[in-house]
């Protein structure tokens, strides 16, 4: 299997960090994307040391531009805006969404109804 250049958009959160770590350990080139490039760089440095594999950090758009595979690990709130912002740089690329449409209240997390079926289907429509 050929190795990929993977951008983990939302890579500073728990899900994104875990996936970035595992992809890097598997030999893929990984860039963590964040709205805050400094936060991405900091998370990448920490994960790179833990994974004993190179992981870099950058802004979401720059990370996606360099990748051939883009993984969305972002909160559902703001999903459509983030995905739309990535549309031009994801043309012809593999885009995977592991976004969970969740809302939160005093009892905890609950699933949200998503117009269009799922977060992945919304991302596909926007891209």
C-alpha positions as a printed NumPy array, in Angstrom:
array([[  0.   ,   0.   ,   0.   ],
       [  1.458,   3.378,  -0.942],
       [  1.957,   5.81 ,   1.9  ],
       [  0.014,   9.048,   1.972],
       [  0.563,  12.673,   2.843],
       [ -2.312,  13.097,   5.324],
       [ -3.75 ,  16.341,   6.671],
       [ -5.733,  15.902,   9.868],
       [ -7.991,  18.943,   9.926],
       [ -8.947,  19.538,  13.548],
       [ -5.88 ,  17.604,  14.573],
       [ -5.436,  19.35 ,  17.912],
       [ -8.56 ,  17.749,  19.392],
       [ -8.576,  14.305,  21.016],
       [ -9.882,  12.421,  17.982],
       [ -7.589,  14.195,  15.536],
       [ -4.536,  13.764,  17.764],
       [ -5.178,  10.049,  18.141],
       [ -5.583,   9.521,  14.421],
       [ -2.54 ,  11.661,  13.55 ],
       [ -0.45 ,   9.619,  15.997],
       [ -1.562,   6.306,  14.495],
       [ -1.11 ,   7.415,  10.885],
       [  2.409,   8.681,  11.64 ],
       [  3.277,   5.417,  13.413],
       [  2.064,   3.636,  10.274],
       [  4.62 ,   5.493,   8.159],
       [  2.4  ,   8.151,   6.612],
       [  3.481,  11.78 ,   6.408],
       [  1.135,  13.685,   8.709],
       [  0.338,  17.369,   9.082],
       [ -2.002,  18.491,  11.836],
       [ -4.242,  21.341,  10.752],
       [ -5.785,  23.914,  13.07 ],
       [ -7.319,  27.374,  12.873],
       [ -4.277,  28.392,  14.936],
       [ -1.041,  27.297,  13.193],
       [  0.972,  27.758,  16.425],
       [ -1.388,  25.453,  18.301],
       [ -1.04 ,  22.903,  15.479],
       [  2.765,  23.141,  15.597],
       [  2.793,  22.652,  19.357],
       [  0.499,  19.609,  19.196],
       [  2.529,  18.187,  16.317],
       [  5.814,  18.522,  18.215],
       [  4.355,  16.727,  21.225],
       [  2.833,  13.94 ,  19.127],
       [  5.927,  13.556,  16.994],
       [  7.972,  12.845,  20.091],
       [  5.401,  10.34 ,  21.415],
       [  5.031,   8.596,  18.059],
       [  8.763,   8.593,  17.32 ],
       [  7.712,   9.711,  13.839],
       [  7.648,  13.104,  12.144],
       [  4.403,  15.068,  12.456],
       [  4.133,  18.713,  11.452],
       [  1.524,  21.351,  12.217],
       [  0.096,  24.212,  10.182],
       [ -3.088,  26.113,   9.459],
       [ -5.996,  24.083,   8.109],
       [ -5.76 ,  25.394,   4.551],
       [ -1.98 ,  24.976,   4.275],
       [ -2.17 ,  21.449,   5.713],
       [ -4.884,  20.446,   3.238],
       [ -2.993,  21.964,   0.295],
       [  0.026,  19.708,   0.925],
       [ -1.971,  16.524,   1.44 ],
       [ -3.273,  13.895,  -0.924],
       [ -5.668,  12.635,   1.777],
       [ -7.603,  15.032,   4.018],
       [ -9.206,  13.772,   7.227],
       [-11.893,  15.924,   8.826],
       [-11.848,  15.616,  12.624],
       [-13.58 ,  18.896,  13.401],
       [-16.511,  19.746,  15.657],
       [-19.862,  19.668,  13.876],
       [-20.449,  23.252,  14.935],
       [-18.808,  25.217,  12.144],
       [-18.519,  22.113,   9.938],
       [-20.069,  23.579,   6.802],
       [-17.975,  26.746,   6.902],
       [-14.724,  24.823,   7.39 ],
       [-15.491,  22.294,   4.666],
       [-16.509,  25.033,   2.217],
       [-13.228,  26.86 ,   2.94 ],
       [-11.303,  23.706,   1.971],
       [-13.223,  23.064,  -1.268],
       [-10.66 ,  24.525,  -3.681],
       [ -7.665,  22.735,  -2.14 ],
       [ -9.353,  19.328,  -1.893],
       [-10.247,  18.949,  -5.571],
       [ -9.086,  15.517,  -6.72 ],
       [ -8.123,  14.426,  -3.204],
       [ -9.486,  11.774,  -0.916],
       [-11.504,  13.398,   1.89 ],
       [-12.581,  11.33 ,   4.9  ],
       [-14.956,  12.642,   7.535],
       [-15.052,  11.26 ,  11.06 ],
       [-17.193,  14.174,  12.229],
       [-19.856,  13.245,  14.754],
       [-22.876,  15.574,  14.728],
       [-23.355,  16.004,  18.46 ],
       [-25.05 ,  18.553,  20.652],
       [-24.438,  18.923,  24.363],
       [-26.657,  19.774,  27.278],
       [-26.547,  19.3  ,  31.063],
       [-27.094,  15.54 ,  30.614],
       [-24.201,  15.187,  28.149],
       [-23.888,  14.523,  24.459],
       [-26.772,  13.703,  22.142],
       [-26.989,  13.067,  18.403],
       [-28.169,  15.818,  16.08 ],
       [-30.389,  15.336,  13.048],
       [-28.378,  16.302,   9.989],
       [-30.018,  17.682,   6.88 ],
       [-28.657,  15.594,   4.029],
       [-28.107,  12.435,   6.086],
       [-24.721,  12.649,   7.779],
       [-21.747,  14.949,   8.283],
       [-19.867,  12.984,   5.614],
       [-22.719,  13.428,   3.118],
       [-22.83 ,  17.162,   3.876],
       [-19.07 ,  17.379,   3.323],
       [-19.389,  15.531,   0.001],
       [-22.13 ,  17.916,  -1.132],
       [-20.087,  20.984,  -0.148],
       [-16.945,  19.723,  -1.82 ]])
